[in-house]
Amino acid sequence: MDSNEQQPDELSDRTITIRLTRDMLILMSALVFLVVAIILAVFFSSGQEVGENEQPGVGEIDEASRVTITADDATARTAEPTVVGTPGQGTPVNGAPYPEPGTAIADEDDPIAGIGTPGPPTFEPERPGDNEDPAADDPAYPGPDEGDESNAARPTIPRFGAIPTADFFDPDESPEPSDDDFFDPDESPEPSDDDFFDPDESPEPTTARPTPLPRPTESGGSQLPTPVPTQQPAPQPGPPAGGSGSPPLSVATSTPLPPTPIPIDTLTGNIRWSADQSPIIIQRDLQLTAGSVLVIEPGVEVVLAPGVSFFVDGSLFANGQPGQPIRFVGGEGQRWEGLFGQAGSTITMEHVEVRGGGNGGTLLTSDGGFISMRNTRINENGGHIRIDNSRAEIYDSEIAGNDMPYGAALDISYNGGGAVTLVNNRIGGNILAAGAPPVQITNLSPLAMVDLTIQRNLLVGQDGPNLVLSTNGPFQGDISCNALLGGGNGLSIRSETLQVPGFALNVRENAIEAHTPPIIPFYLEYGIGRGATSEVALDMRDNWWESELGPYHPDLHEDGRGDSVGVNIEFDPWLTERPACAPNQ
């Protein structure tokens, strides 16, 4: 026997050693818990079972579970009382406090002392009748056994007052309907004549007929009244319904009125306004129809009401004379709208003054027609002049002192070629939108030519250029002897189309001066503004740049101290003195 199989020396004392591991302890604890749970379940289980169809009744109450409440023991309560019934849709009914032992229950017609009856009555279908014992069928409280006086006192269900029987409909108690409850058509009162509308008795509406504008003959004549707006008569109400004690029986016989026509007067034929008829007062929009001719003689004053427009589809000749101008003026208050030339129209104004118009931002237009202005003064208006696809000729005229909310003071545009003539005009001193120029001419066609004649004009800018030529196509013509003064730039040519070989423009002998220097130290030091910029090649030789040293160019002419020129501009040689043909401010 080796050393591992040797027995202990003392075998007389046999000792059994039990080694308890962690797993054995967990198993033993579980067994102990299970035994305790079984004992508790048996101990607390009910010793009496209720049959399948049996319920605890009056004679089947265990003595141990019976609760006896006497007047001397007010604290022997096992549970709070249960509120009987379910409140309806009215205000919720709070449970009443449990009555003290010995307290007498109030009569059903009176609520419990201290407890009101909030909200509408609540219908409780399971509540016993007034003649029934409320405890007879109440399973919540077992009744006392017969002959057992100890159970004679039992809690009483709290009552919330009697339910008013008048709140419930009883079909057996409804009264029989009487003859007065039905409508008898034979007893209705006979309608009188006042109950019906008689159209023959309605007053005849009076319509104010407009008086036509004066149409004198060639020999003149007396002044005719000016037109007034046509007023639609207000609908007359029918007579009131008659009949005492009866509802109105009037019959509606209204006829829908025709839509109100657009309030506008028209001039048709050959019309002449003479000084004897002055002033000509226009109360509402006026249209000179196509093919018609209106001649306004010298000295006539045309007064347009606020918001009134004058549309010209025919030919308007307003030919004044020196000392006898024709005036288009507004009335008191708000400005009149404008003078608008339509397609095919002709507007000729000579020695004309236009004031107080431009209510909508545009004072004078010509769209697809012809417009000519000579010795015309456009002052104190609220809109600009817009010319589209029309031949425009403006001579010796002034556009100054106007408040123009948008666009150039004179905005001319073509999409199929055209011709513009601006000679000896003064355009400046207007309130313009930011960056807007006094004159802008636009060619929208890449193929059609626009012919320019711009000579001896004084163009005074605000903060934008003096003259803007914006084009997708070619320009040709003459731009000479103009004074381009003030603002941020003199001449600005903008193009999105490459011009080869370039514009056939003669830009000569213009005075380009007094422009605002950009915020660049060198420009600010010498007062050098921007004289001209161009996006295409442009010949601008022989122009005056406000310095005998010529225009400044950072690369081509650093010694120049006149207004600067941009790239693409040929400027050498330049004029060393101001041209005599250019107007002064």
C-alpha positions, 0 to 999 in steps of 0.5 A: 500500500502506497502513501496515498492509500494509508488509513489514519492511525486512529480508527477507533473514533469514527467521525462523519464530516459533511461538507456543505457547498454553495449549491447545496445551501441554495437547494436547501433554502428553496426546499424550506421556502416551498414547505413554508409556502404550503403550510401558509396556504393550508392555514389561510385557506377558507374552510367553507366552499360556496356551491355553484349556484349558491350565494350567501343569503340572510340565513347563511352568514358566518358568525365570524364574518358578521359585523354588528354595529350598535349605537354604543360602538360607533367605531365598529366599521369594516369598510366604507359604504358603497354608493348605490347607482351610477350618476347620469350625464349631469353634475357628478354626485359625490358620496355622502358621509356614512351616517352615525349609528342611531341617526335617523334617516331623513324622509325621502322628500328631504335630502340628508342634513348637510348634503345638497343635491348637486346637478340634475337628478340622476336616474338609478334604475336599481333603486327600490321603490318608495314602498319597498324595503331597501334592504330586502334585495340588497346583497351588499349587506346580509340581513340578520337571522330570524330571532337574532337580536344582536344583528337587528342593527345594520348599516343603512344605505345612504340616500341622496334625496327623492328623485323628482318624478316630474323629470321623467316622461310618463306616456300614460300621464300625457294630456290629450291634445286639444283643437288649439294644438293643430293648425287649421288653414280655414282659420288663417287670416285672409291676406291683405293687399299690403302682403303682396308686392305690386310692381306697378306701384314701385317708383320708377328708377331715375338714371343719371345719363352721362353728358358727353364730352364737348364736341364743338364744331370747327367754328367753336361754340358754347361750352358743354357740361363735362361727363359725370359717372352713371349711377345705378339706382339702389333697389327699392324695398317692397312694402312691409308685410301686413296682417295682424298676428300672421307671419309676413306673406310678401313674395320676392319678385326681385329681378337680377340687375345687369352687371355694372359696365366699366366706368369709362367714357369714349371719344369717337370721330373728329373732336376739337377742344378749344380754349373757350371750353377750358377747363375740360374736366375728366371725371372718370377714365377716358378712351380715344377710340381707334381711328378717332382724332382729338385736337386740343387747341392752345391754352386749353387746360385738361383737369383729370380727377384722382386716379383717372386714366386717358387711353389713346387708341387713335390720334391725339394732337396737343399743339400749344404755342409759346405763352399758350401752353396746353396743360394736363393737370390733376385736381385736388388731393390724389394724383391722376393716373396717366396718359397711355398710348395703345398699339397704333396710336399717335401722341404729339405734344408741343408746348405742353405741361404735364403735372400731378399724374403718375399715381401708379408709378407710370405717367406716360406710355406708348406701346407700338405707336408713335410719340413726339414731344417738343417743348414739353415740361414733365414736372411734379409727377409720380411716375416715369415715361415708358416707351415700348416698340414705338418711334420716339422723338423728344426735342427741347423738353424737360423731365425734372422734379418728379418722384419715380418709384421704379425704372429710369426716368425715360425708359425705352425698349425694343424687341424688333428694332426701332429708332430713338431721337433725343435732342436738346433735352434736360433730364435730371433732378428726379427722385429715382430708385437706387441705381436707376439712370435718367435714360435707359435704352434697351434692344432685346433683339439679337438681330434687329438694329436700333438707331440712336440720335442722342445729341446736346442733352443734359443728363444728371444722375442720382447714384447710377449711370447717366445713360445706359445702353443695354443690348443683345443686338447692334446699336448704331447712330450718333451720341455727341455733344451731351453732358453726362453729369453726376451719379455713379457713372457716365455712360454704361454699355451692357451686352450679353452678345459679342459685338463683331466688329463692334458698334457703329456708334459715333461717341464724340464731344461729350462732357463726362464729369462730376461723378462720385469717386468709388471708395478707393484711396487713390480715386478719393484722393484725386476725385476720380469718378467712373466716366464710362464702362463697357462690356464690348469694344467701344470707340470713345475718342475725342471726349472731355473727361474733366481734365486736360490730362485725360481720363485715368486708366490704371494700366494704359494712362496712369497720369490721367486725372479725369474720370476713369474709363473701363476696359474695352474703351478706346479713349486716346486722343481726348479733348483738353477742354470742355466742348462748347456744344455740350450744355451746362447744368 
